Amino acid sequence: MDKIFQQKLKEFFPQWTNSKIQTGINVSDWWEIERSLELSKEKLSELNLLEIRQSYLVRKIQSGQMKHLHDLYLVQSNIDQWHKIACEKIKLISKCDEVSLNENFIVYHHELHKRHIKKNIHPKVRMTLKN
């Protein structure tokens, strides 16, 4: 079991039970929210540290210390990699959402889109498309 979860459970269990009584929120749901916020902060803190290091190295290079140029390239590469991973996660989440949608719902919206396009086509163009 997650050691962080065990520690938090001991620490916050009375608070969670009071919240459950007052709001009806389940303890596991509360934990998921709390933990996801913590993980989010950890991920952003990594990016913040990289950006701080980047600005430090830029100042060094601007002051004429060109020996730090290689380090700056490495830090910039790490920042680019961090953003690439974040983008891939967002792409995967959006694909999962698309797959989870009901197929009838998707077909319905495609039909609406087709009608919208047909209405917005100029009448002369519409005549040539029918022929």
N, CA, C and O atoms as a GROMACS GRO file, in nm:
protein
  524
    1MET      N    1   0.084  -0.118   0.000
    1MET     CA    2   0.000   0.000   0.000
    1MET      C    3   0.088   0.124   0.000
    1MET      O    4   0.199   0.122   0.054
    2ASP      N    5   0.041   0.229  -0.059
    2ASP     CA    6   0.113   0.356  -0.070
    2ASP      C    7   0.143   0.413   0.069
    2ASP      O    8   0.052   0.436   0.148
    3LYS      N    9   0.272   0.435   0.099
    3LYS     CA   10   0.310   0.486   0.231
    3LYS      C   11   0.256   0.627   0.253
    3LYS      O   12   0.217   0.662   0.364
    4ILE      N   13   0.255   0.707   0.147
    4ILE     CA   14   0.200   0.842   0.159
    4ILE      C   15   0.052   0.835   0.194
    4ILE      O   16   0.003   0.912   0.276
    5PHE      N   17  -0.018   0.741   0.130
    5PHE     CA   18  -0.161   0.724   0.160
    5PHE      C   19  -0.182   0.685   0.305
    5PHE      O   20  -0.271   0.738   0.372
    6GLN      N   21  -0.101   0.592   0.354
    6GLN     CA   22  -0.115   0.549   0.493
    6GLN      C   23  -0.092   0.666   0.590
    6GLN      O   24  -0.166   0.683   0.686
    7GLN      N   25   0.010   0.744   0.563
    7GLN     CA   26   0.040   0.858   0.649
    7GLN      C   27  -0.074   0.960   0.646
    7GLN      O   28  -0.118   1.008   0.750
    8LYS      N   29  -0.122   0.992   0.526
    8LYS     CA   30  -0.231   1.088   0.513
    8LYS      C   31  -0.359   1.036   0.577
    8LYS      O   32  -0.435   1.111   0.637
    9LEU      N   33  -0.380   0.906   0.563
    9LEU     CA   34  -0.500   0.846   0.621
    9LEU      C   35  -0.502   0.862   0.772
    9LEU      O   36  -0.604   0.899   0.830
   10LYS      N   37  -0.388   0.835   0.836
   10LYS     CA   38  -0.380   0.853   0.980
   10LYS      C   39  -0.397   0.999   1.020
   10LYS      O   40  -0.462   1.031   1.120
   11GLU      N   41  -0.338   1.086   0.940
   11GLU     CA   42  -0.338   1.229   0.973
   11GLU      C   43  -0.475   1.294   0.951
   11GLU      O   44  -0.521   1.373   1.034
   12PHE      N   45  -0.538   1.261   0.840
   12PHE     CA   46  -0.659   1.332   0.801
   12PHE      C   47  -0.789   1.253   0.817
   12PHE      O   48  -0.895   1.304   0.782
   13PHE      N   49  -0.783   1.132   0.868
   13PHE     CA   50  -0.904   1.050   0.876
   13PHE      C   51  -1.018   1.118   0.952
   13PHE      O   52  -1.131   1.116   0.906
   14PRO      N   53  -0.991   1.180   1.068
   14PRO     CA   54  -1.101   1.248   1.137
   14PRO      C   55  -1.163   1.360   1.052
   14PRO      O   56  -1.285   1.378   1.049
   15GLN      N   57  -1.078   1.434   0.983
   15GLN     CA   58  -1.128   1.542   0.897
   15GLN      C   59  -1.211   1.484   0.782
   15GLN      O   60  -1.317   1.538   0.749
   16TRP      N   61  -1.164   1.374   0.722
   16TRP     CA   62  -1.236   1.314   0.611
   16TRP      C   63  -1.370   1.258   0.655
   16TRP      O   64  -1.470   1.273   0.584
   17THR      N   65  -1.373   1.195   0.772
   17THR     CA   66  -1.502   1.141   0.817
   17THR      C   67  -1.601   1.254   0.845
   17THR      O   68  -1.720   1.240   0.816
   18ASN      N   69  -1.554   1.366   0.900
   18ASN     CA   70  -1.643   1.481   0.920
   18ASN      C   71  -1.692   1.536   0.786
   18ASN      O   72  -1.808   1.572   0.772
   19SER      N   73  -1.603   1.541   0.689
   19SER     CA   74  -1.641   1.589   0.556
   19SER      C   75  -1.741   1.495   0.491
   19SER      O   76  -1.833   1.538   0.422
   20LYS      N   77  -1.722   1.365   0.513
   20LYS     CA   78  -1.814   1.268   0.455
   20LYS      C   79  -1.952   1.284   0.516
   20LYS      O   80  -2.053   1.276   0.446
   21ILE      N   81  -1.955   1.308   0.645
   21ILE     CA   82  -2.084   1.328   0.711
   21ILE      C   83  -2.150   1.456   0.659
   21ILE      O   84  -2.270   1.457   0.633
   22GLN      N   85  -2.073   1.562   0.644
   22GLN     CA   86  -2.128   1.691   0.603
   22GLN      C   87  -2.160   1.698   0.454
   22GLN      O   88  -2.265   1.748   0.416
   23THR      N   89  -2.070   1.647   0.370
   23THR     CA   90  -2.087   1.663   0.224
   23THR      C   91  -2.125   1.534   0.153
   23THR      O   92  -2.176   1.539   0.041
   24GLY      N   93  -2.102   1.420   0.214
   24GLY     CA   94  -2.133   1.294   0.149
   24GLY      C   95  -2.024   1.245   0.057
   24GLY      O   96  -2.045   1.149  -0.017
   25ILE      N   97  -1.906   1.309   0.058
   25ILE     CA   98  -1.795   1.268  -0.028
   25ILE      C   99  -1.728   1.145   0.032
   25ILE      O  100  -1.699   1.141   0.151
   26ASN      N  101  -1.702   1.046  -0.052
   26ASN     CA  102  -1.636   0.924  -0.009
   26ASN      C  103  -1.487   0.952   0.018
   26ASN      O  104  -1.427   1.036  -0.048
   27VAL      N  105  -1.428   0.882   0.116
   27VAL     CA  106  -1.288   0.903   0.153
   27VAL      C  107  -1.195   0.874   0.035
   27VAL      O  108  -1.098   0.946   0.014
   28SER      N  109  -1.224   0.769  -0.041
   28SER     CA  110  -1.136   0.736  -0.154
   28SER      C  111  -1.143   0.843  -0.262
   28SER      O  112  -1.043   0.873  -0.326
   29ASP      N  113  -1.262   0.900  -0.283
   29ASP     CA  114  -1.273   1.010  -0.379
   29ASP      C  115  -1.194   1.132  -0.331
   29ASP      O  116  -1.125   1.198  -0.409
   30TRP      N  117  -1.204   1.159  -0.202
   30TRP     CA  118  -1.131   1.270  -0.143
   30TRP      C  119  -0.980   1.248  -0.162
   30TRP      O  120  -0.906   1.340  -0.196
   31TRP      N  121  -0.936   1.122  -0.140
   31TRP     CA  122  -0.794   1.090  -0.154
   31TRP      C  123  -0.748   1.111  -0.297
   31TRP      O  124  -0.641   1.167  -0.320
   32GLU      N  125  -0.827   1.066  -0.393
   32GLU     CA  126  -0.789   1.082  -0.534
   32GLU      C  127  -0.771   1.230  -0.569
   32GLU      O  128  -0.677   1.266  -0.639
   33ILE      N  129  -0.861   1.312  -0.521
   33ILE     CA  130  -0.851   1.456  -0.548
   33ILE      C  131  -0.725   1.513  -0.484
   33ILE      O  132  -0.648   1.584  -0.550
   34GLU      N  133  -0.704   1.484  -0.357
   34GLU     CA  134  -0.587   1.536  -0.286
   34GLU      C  135  -0.457   1.489  -0.352
   34GLU      O  136  -0.366   1.569  -0.374
   35ARG      N  137  -0.449   1.361  -0.381
   35ARG     CA  138  -0.326   1.304  -0.436
   35ARG      C  139  -0.298   1.357  -0.576
   35ARG      O  140  -0.183   1.384  -0.611
   36SER      N  141  -0.403   1.370  -0.657
   36SER     CA  142  -0.381   1.422  -0.793
   36SER      C  143  -0.333   1.566  -0.789
   36SER      O  144  -0.251   1.606  -0.872
   37LEU      N  145  -0.382   1.644  -0.693
   37LEU     CA  146  -0.332   1.782  -0.678
   37LEU      C  147  -0.184   1.783  -0.638
   37LEU      O  148  -0.106   1.863  -0.688
   38GLU      N  149  -0.147   1.693  -0.546
   38GLU     CA  150  -0.006   1.684  -0.504
   38GLU      C  151   0.084   1.644  -0.620
   38GLU      O  152   0.190   1.703  -0.641
   39LEU      N  153   0.041   1.543  -0.696
   39LEU     CA  154   0.121   1.498  -0.811
   39LEU      C  155   0.134   1.609  -0.915
   39LEU      O  156   0.240   1.626  -0.976
   40SER      N  157   0.028   1.684  -0.934
   40SER     CA  158   0.030   1.794  -1.028
   40SER      C  159   0.131   1.900  -0.985
   40SER      O  160   0.206   1.953  -1.067
   41LYS      N  161   0.133   1.930  -0.855
   41LYS     CA  162   0.230   2.027  -0.804
   41LYS      C  163   0.373   1.977  -0.822
   41LYS      O  164   0.463   2.054  -0.854
   42GLU      N  165   0.394   1.846  -0.800
   42GLU     CA  166   0.528   1.790  -0.817
   42GLU      C  167   0.575   1.802  -0.961
   42GLU      O  168   0.691   1.837  -0.987
   43LYS      N  169   0.486   1.774  -1.055
   43LYS     CA  170   0.523   1.783  -1.196
   43LYS      C  171   0.556   1.926  -1.234
   43LYS      O  172   0.655   1.951  -1.304
   44LEU      N  173   0.474   2.020  -1.189
   44LEU     CA  174   0.500   2.159  -1.222
   44LEU      C  175   0.624   2.211  -1.152
   44LEU      O  176   0.693   2.298  -1.205
   45SER      N  177   0.654   2.158  -1.034
   45SER     CA  178   0.775   2.204  -0.965
   45SER      C  179   0.900   2.163  -1.043
   45SER      O  180   0.998   2.236  -1.044
   46GLU      N  181   0.896   2.047  -1.108
   46GLU     CA  182   1.009   2.005  -1.192
   46GLU      C  183   1.029   2.105  -1.306
   46GLU      O  184   1.142   2.145  -1.336
   47LEU      N  185   0.919   2.145  -1.370
   47LEU     CA  186   0.928   2.242  -1.478
   47LEU      C  187   0.977   2.378  -1.425
   47LEU      O  188   1.059   2.444  -1.489
   48ASN      N  189   0.929   2.418  -1.310
   48ASN     CA  190   0.973   2.545  -1.251
   48ASN      C  191   1.123   2.544  -1.223
   48ASN      O  192   1.192   2.642  -1.249
   49LEU      N  193   1.173   2.433  -1.170
   49LEU     CA  194   1.317   2.424  -1.144
   49LEU      C  195   1.399   2.433  -1.273
   49LEU      O  196   1.503   2.498  -1.278
   50LEU      N  197   1.350   2.367  -1.377
   50LEU     CA  198   1.419   2.373  -1.506
   50LEU      C  199   1.420   2.516  -1.560
   50LEU      O  200   1.521   2.562  -1.614
   51GLU      N  201   1.308   2.586  -1.546
   51GLU     CA  202   1.301   2.723  -1.596
   51GLU      C  203   1.389   2.818  -1.515
   51GLU      O  204   1.448   2.911  -1.570
   52ILE      N  205   1.398   2.795  -1.385
   52ILE     CA  206   1.487   2.875  -1.302
   52ILE      C  207   1.632   2.852  -1.343
   52ILE      O  208   1.710   2.946  -1.357
   53ARG      N  209   1.666   2.726  -1.363
   53ARG     CA  210   1.802   2.692  -1.408
   53ARG      C  211   1.831   2.755  -1.544
   53ARG      O  212   1.941   2.805  -1.567
   54GLN      N  213   1.733   2.754  -1.632
   54GLN     CA  214   1.749   2.813  -1.764
   54GLN      C  215   1.777   2.963  -1.753
   54GLN      O  216   1.869   3.014  -1.818
   55SER      N  217   1.700   3.034  -1.673
   55SER     CA  218   1.722   3.179  -1.660
   55SER      C  219   1.858   3.208  -1.597
   55SER      O  220   1.923   3.306  -1.633
   56TYR      N  221   1.901   3.125  -1.502
   56TYR     CA  222   2.033   3.140  -1.440
   56TYR      C  223   2.143   3.126  -1.546
   56TYR      O  224   2.235   3.207  -1.552
   57LEU      N  225   2.131   3.024  -1.627
   57LEU     CA  226   2.232   3.000  -1.731
   57LEU      C  227   2.231   3.109  -1.837
   57LEU      O  228   2.336   3.147  -1.888
   58VAL      N  229   2.114   3.160  -1.871
   58VAL     CA  230   2.106   3.268  -1.968
   58VAL      C  231   2.179   3.391  -1.915
   58VAL      O  232   2.252   3.457  -1.989
   59ARG      N  233   2.160   3.422  -1.786
   59ARG     CA  234   2.232   3.537  -1.727
   59ARG      C  235   2.383   3.515  -1.729
   59ARG      O  236   2.460   3.608  -1.755
   60LYS      N  237   2.425   3.393  -1.703
   60LYS     CA  238   2.569   3.362  -1.706
   60LYS      C  239   2.625   3.384  -1.847
   60LYS      O  240   2.732   3.442  -1.864
   61ILE      N  241   2.553   3.336  -1.946
   61ILE     CA  242   2.598   3.348  -2.085
   61ILE      C  243   2.597   3.495  -2.128
   61ILE      O  244   2.688   3.541  -2.197
   62GLN      N  245   2.494   3.568  -2.087
   62GLN     CA  246   2.489   3.711  -2.122
   62GLN      C  247   2.603   3.790  -2.058
   62GLN      O  248   2.646   3.893  -2.110
   63SER      N  249   2.652   3.740  -1.944
   63SER     CA  250   2.765   3.808  -1.880
   63SER      C  251   2.899   3.767  -1.942
   63SER      O  252   3.004   3.815  -1.900
   64GLY      N  253   2.895   3.678  -2.041
   64GLY     CA  254   3.016   3.643  -2.113
   64GLY      C  255   3.074   3.507  -2.079
   64GLY      O  256   3.179   3.472  -2.131
   65GLN      N  257   3.010   3.431  -1.994
   65GLN     CA  258   3.060   3.300  -1.955
   65GLN      C  259   3.004   3.193  -2.050
   65GLN      O  260   2.909   3.123  -2.017
   66MET      N  261   3.064   3.185  -2.166
   66MET     CA  262   3.014   3.096  -2.271
   66MET      C  263   3.032   2.948  -2.239
   66MET      O  264   2.978   2.862  -2.309
   67LYS      N  265   3.107   2.916  -2.135
   67LYS     CA  266   3.126   2.775  -2.098
   67LYS      C  267   2.995   2.711  -2.052
   67LYS      O  268   2.985   2.588  -2.046
   68HIS      N  269   2.895   2.793  -2.019
   68HIS     CA  270   2.765   2.741  -1.973
   68HIS      C  271   2.667   2.716  -2.087
   68HIS      O  272   2.553   2.675  -2.064
   69LEU      N  273   2.710   2.741  -2.209
   69LEU     CA  274   2.621   2.726  -2.325
   69LEU      C  275   2.572   2.582  -2.339
   69LEU      O  276   2.455   2.559  -2.368
   70HIS      N  277   2.661   2.486  -2.320
   70HIS     CA  278   2.623   2.345  -2.332
   70HIS      C  279   2.518   2.309  -2.226
   70HIS      O  280   2.422   2.238  -2.255
   71ASP      N  281   2.537   2.359  -2.103
   71ASP     CA  282   2.440   2.332  -1.997
   71ASP      C  283   2.303   2.391  -2.032
   71ASP      O  284   2.199   2.331  -2.005
   72LEU      N  285   2.305   2.510  -2.093
   72LEU     CA  286   2.179   2.573  -2.133
   72LEU      C  287   2.107   2.489  -2.237
   72LEU      O  288   1.985   2.472  -2.232
   73TYR      N  289   2.183   2.435  -2.332
   73TYR     CA  290   2.121   2.347  -2.433
   73TYR      C  291   2.059   2.223  -2.368
   73TYR      O  292   1.951   2.180  -2.407
   74LEU      N  293   2.127   2.167  -2.270
   74LEU     CA  294   2.074   2.050  -2.201
   74LEU      C  295   1.946   2.083  -2.125
   74LEU      O  296   1.849   2.007  -2.129
   75VAL      N  297   1.946   2.196  -2.056
   75VAL     CA  298   1.827   2.237  -1.981
   75VAL      C  299   1.711   2.263  -2.077
   75VAL      O  300   1.598   2.222  -2.051
   76GLN      N  301   1.740   2.331  -2.188
   76GLN     CA  302   1.635   2.358  -2.287
   76GLN      C  303   1.580   2.228  -2.344
   76GLN      O  304   1.460   2.216  -2.368
   77SER      N  305   1.668   2.132  -2.365
   77SER     CA  306   1.624   2.000  -2.413
   77SER      C  307   1.533   1.933  -2.311
   77SER      O  308   1.433   1.871  -2.349
   78ASN      N  309   1.566   1.942  -2.183
   78ASN     CA  310   1.483   1.885  -2.078
   78ASN      C  311   1.346   1.953  -2.072
   78ASN      O  312   1.245   1.886  -2.050
   79ILE      N  313   1.343   2.085  -2.089
   79ILE     CA  314   1.216   2.158  -2.090
   79ILE      C  315   1.131   2.114  -2.209
   79ILE      O  316   1.011   2.090  -2.194
   80ASP      N  317   1.194   2.103  -2.325
   80ASP     CA  318   1.121   2.057  -2.444
   80ASP      C  319   1.066   1.916  -2.423
   80ASP      O  320   0.953   1.887  -2.461
   81GLN      N  321   1.145   1.830  -2.363
   81GLN     CA  322   1.102   1.692  -2.336
   81GLN      C  323   0.984   1.691  -2.238
   81GLN      O  324   0.890   1.613  -2.255
   82TRP      N  325   0.989   1.777  -2.136
   82TRP     CA  326   0.881   1.785  -2.038
   82TRP      C  327   0.751   1.824  -2.108
   82TRP      O  328   0.647   1.764  -2.083
   83HIS      N  329   0.758   1.925  -2.195
   83HIS     CA  330   0.638   1.969  -2.268
   83HIS      C  331   0.589   1.862  -2.365
   83HIS      O  332   0.468   1.845  -2.382
   84LYS      N  333   0.681   1.791  -2.427
   84LYS     CA  334   0.642   1.686  -2.522
   84LYS      C  335   0.565   1.576  -2.449
   84LYS      O  336   0.463   1.528  -2.498
   85ILE      N  337   0.613   1.536  -2.332
   85ILE     CA  338   0.545   1.432  -2.254
   85ILE      C  339   0.407   1.480  -2.210
   85ILE      O  340   0.310   1.405  -2.216
   86ALA      N  341   0.399   1.607  -2.166
   86ALA     CA  342   0.270   1.662  -2.123
   86ALA      C  343   0.171   1.665  -2.239
   86ALA      O  344   0.053   1.635  -2.221
   87CYS      N  345   0.219   1.701  -2.358
   87CYS     CA  346   0.132   1.704  -2.477
   87CYS      C  347   0.083   1.564  -2.514
   87CYS      O  348  -0.033   1.546  -2.550
   88GLU      N  349   0.172   1.467  -2.506
   88GLU     CA  350   0.133   1.330  -2.538
   88GLU      C  351   0.024   1.280  -2.442
   88GLU      O  352  -0.069   1.211  -2.484
   89LYS      N  353   0.037   1.314  -2.315
   89LYS     CA  354  -0.065   1.274  -2.218
   89LYS      C  355  -0.200   1.336  -2.252
   89LYS      O  356  -0.303   1.270  -2.244
   90ILE      N  357  -0.198   1.463  -2.292
   90ILE     CA  358  -0.322   1.531  -2.328
   90ILE      C  359  -0.384   1.467  -2.452
   90ILE      O  360  -0.505   1.450  -2.460
   91LYS      N  361  -0.300   1.432  -2.550
   91LYS     CA  362  -0.350   1.366  -2.670
   91LYS      C  363  -0.415   1.233  -2.635
   91LYS      O  364  -0.522   1.201  -2.687
   92LEU      N  365  -0.351   1.155  -2.548
   92LEU     CA  366  -0.407   1.026  -2.509
   92LEU      C  367  -0.539   1.042  -2.437
   92LEU      O  368  -0.633   0.966  -2.460
   93ILE      N  369  -0.547   1.140  -2.349
   93ILE     CA  370  -0.671   1.164  -2.275
   93ILE      C  371  -0.782   1.203  -2.371
   93ILE      O  372  -0.895   1.156  -2.357
   94SER      N  373  -0.752   1.289  -2.469
   94SER     CA  374  -0.856   1.332  -2.563
   94SER      C  375  -0.900   1.214  -2.651
   94SER      O  376  -1.018   1.204  -2.685
   95LYS      N  377  -0.806   1.127  -2.688
   95LYS     CA  378  -0.845   1.010  -2.768
   95LYS      C  379  -0.933   0.917  -2.686
   95LYS      O  380  -1.029   0.860  -2.739
   96CYS      N  381  -0.903   0.900  -2.559
   96CYS     CA  382  -0.985   0.815  -2.472
   96CYS      C  383  -1.126   0.871  -2.461
   96CYS      O  384  -1.223   0.796  -2.462
   97ASP      N  385  -1.136   1.003  -2.450
   97ASP     CA  386  -1.268   1.066  -2.442
   97ASP      C  387  -1.348   1.044  -2.569
   97ASP      O  388  -1.468   1.017  -2.563
   98GLU      N  389  -1.281   1.055  -2.684
   98GLU     CA  390  -1.350   1.032  -2.811
   98GLU      C  391  -1.401   0.889  -2.821
   98GLU      O  392  -1.514   0.866  -2.865
   99VAL      N  393  -1.320   0.794  -2.781
   99VAL     CA  394  -1.358   0.654  -2.790
   99VAL      C  395  -1.473   0.624  -2.696
   99VAL      O  396  -1.561   0.543  -2.727
  100SER      N  397  -1.473   0.688  -2.580
  100SER     CA  398  -1.575   0.658  -2.481
  100SER      C  399  -1.711   0.720  -2.515
  100SER      O  400  -1.812   0.681  -2.457
  101LEU      N  401  -1.714   0.816  -2.609
  101LEU     CA  402  -1.842   0.874  -2.649
  101LEU      C  403  -1.926   0.770  -2.721
  101LEU      O  404  -1.874   0.680  -2.788
  102ASN      N  405  -2.054   0.783  -2.707
  102ASN     CA  406  -2.146   0.694  -2.774
  102ASN      C  407  -2.137   0.716  -2.925
  102ASN      O  408  -2.134   0.830  -2.970
  103GLU      N  409  -2.132   0.608  -3.002
  103GLU     CA  410  -2.118   0.618  -3.147
  103GLU      C  411  -2.238   0.690  -3.209
  103GLU      O  412  -2.220   0.766  -3.304
  104ASN      N  413  -2.358   0.668  -3.157
  104ASN     CA  414  -2.476   0.738  -3.210
  104ASN      C  415  -2.462   0.889  -3.192
  104ASN      O  416  -2.502   0.966  -3.278
  105PHE      N  417  -2.405   0.929  -3.081
  105PHE     CA  418  -2.383   1.070  -3.052
  105PHE      C  419  -2.288   1.131  -3.156
  105PHE      O  420  -2.311   1.241  -3.204
  106ILE      N  421  -2.183   1.058  -3.189
  106ILE     CA  422  -2.085   1.106  -3.287
  106ILE      C  423  -2.150   1.115  -3.425
  106ILE      O  424  -2.130   1.214  -3.495
  107VAL      N  425  -2.227   1.014  -3.465
  107VAL     CA  426  -2.293   1.014  -3.595
  107VAL      C  427  -2.392   1.131  -3.603
  107VAL      O  428  -2.401   1.198  -3.705
  108TYR      N  429  -2.465   1.154  -3.496
  108TYR     CA  430  -2.561   1.264  -3.491
  108TYR      C  431  -2.491   1.398  -3.516
  108TYR      O  432  -2.539   1.480  -3.593
  109HIS      N  433  -2.378   1.420  -3.451
  109HIS     CA  434  -2.306   1.546  -3.468
  109HIS      C  435  -2.244   1.559  -3.607
  109HIS      O  436  -2.233   1.669  -3.660
  110HIS      N  437  -2.203   1.447  -3.666
  110HIS     CA  438  -2.151   1.452  -3.803
  110HIS      C  439  -2.264   1.491  -3.899
  110HIS      O  440  -2.242   1.568  -3.993
  111GLU      N  441  -2.382   1.439  -3.875
  111GLU     CA  442  -2.497   1.474  -3.960
  111GLU      C  443  -2.532   1.622  -3.945
  111GLU      O  444  -2.560   1.689  -4.044
  112LEU      N  445  -2.529   1.672  -3.824
  112LEU     CA  446  -2.553   1.815  -3.801
  112LEU      C  447  -2.449   1.899  -3.875
  112LEU      O  448  -2.482   2.001  -3.935
  113HIS      N  449  -2.327   1.855  -3.870
  113HIS     CA  450  -2.219   1.928  -3.937
  113HIS      C  451  -2.241   1.928  -4.089
  113HIS      O  452  -2.222   2.030  -4.154
  114LYS      N  453  -2.280   1.814  -4.144
  114LYS     CA  454  -2.307   1.805  -4.288
  114LYS      C  455  -2.418   1.902  -4.327
  114LYS      O  456  -2.406   1.975  -4.426
  115ARG      N  457  -2.529   1.904  -4.248
  115ARG     CA  458  -2.640   1.996  -4.278
  115ARG      C  459  -2.593   2.141  -4.271
  115ARG      O  460  -2.631   2.223  -4.354
  116HIS      N  461  -2.511   2.170  -4.173
  116HIS     CA  462  -2.460   2.307  -4.157
  116HIS      C  463  -2.377   2.348  -4.278
  116HIS      O  464  -2.388   2.460  -4.326
  117ILE      N  465  -2.294   2.256  -4.328
  117ILE     CA  466  -2.212   2.284  -4.446
  117ILE      C  467  -2.301   2.304  -4.568
  117ILE      O  468  -2.278   2.396  -4.647
  118LYS      N  469  -2.403   2.218  -4.584
  118LYS     CA  470  -2.493   2.230  -4.699
  118LYS      C  471  -2.569   2.362  -4.698
  118LYS      O  472  -2.590   2.422  -4.803
  119LYS      N  473  -2.609   2.407  -4.580
  119LYS     CA  474  -2.681   2.535  -4.571
  119LYS      C  475  -2.592   2.652  -4.606
  119LYS      O  476  -2.639   2.752  -4.660
  120ASN      N  477  -2.463   2.642  -4.576
  120ASN     CA  478  -2.372   2.754  -4.596
  120ASN      C  479  -2.308   2.757  -4.735
  120ASN      O  480  -2.234   2.850  -4.766
  121ILE      N  481  -2.333   2.657  -4.817
  121ILE     CA  482  -2.280   2.655  -4.954
  121ILE      C  483  -2.364   2.750  -5.038
  121ILE      O  484  -2.487   2.754  -5.027
  122HIS      N  485  -2.298   2.826  -5.123
  122HIS     CA  486  -2.367   2.920  -5.212
  122HIS      C  487  -2.465   2.842  -5.300
  122HIS      O  488  -2.434   2.731  -5.343
  123PRO      N  489  -2.585   2.900  -5.328
  123PRO     CA  490  -2.688   2.827  -5.406
  123PRO      C  491  -2.639   2.779  -5.543
  123PRO      O  492  -2.677   2.670  -5.585
  124LYS      N  493  -2.556   2.858  -5.613
  124LYS     CA  494  -2.507   2.814  -5.745
  124LYS      C  495  -2.417   2.693  -5.732
  124LYS      O  496  -2.422   2.602  -5.815
  125VAL      N  497  -2.335   2.691  -5.629
  125VAL     CA  498  -2.247   2.577  -5.606
  125VAL      C  499  -2.330   2.455  -5.569
  125VAL      O  500  -2.298   2.343  -5.609
  126ARG      N  501  -2.439   2.477  -5.491
  126ARG     CA  502  -2.525   2.367  -5.451
  126ARG      C  503  -2.591   2.304  -5.574
  126ARG      O  504  -2.606   2.182  -5.581
  127MET      N  505  -2.629   2.386  -5.672
  127MET     CA  506  -2.692   2.335  -5.794
  127MET      C  507  -2.594   2.247  -5.871
  127MET      O  508  -2.633   2.143  -5.924
  128THR      N  509  -2.468   2.289  -5.878
  128THR     CA  510  -2.370   2.210  -5.954
  128THR      C  511  -2.340   2.079  -5.881
  128THR      O  512  -2.310   1.978  -5.945
  129LEU      N  513  -2.347   2.079  -5.748
  129LEU     CA  514  -2.322   1.957  -5.674
  129LEU      C  515  -2.434   1.855  -5.693
  129LEU      O  516  -2.409   1.735  -5.691
  130LYS      N  517  -2.559   1.904  -5.711
  130LYS     CA  518  -2.672   1.812  -5.731
  130LYS      C  519  -2.664   1.747  -5.868
  130LYS      O  520  -2.707   1.633  -5.885
  131ASN      N  521  -2.609   1.817  -5.966
  131ASN     CA  522  -2.602   1.763  -6.103
  131ASN      C  523  -2.487   1.676  -6.122
  131ASN      O  524  -2.467   1.622  -6.231
   0.00000   0.00000   0.00000
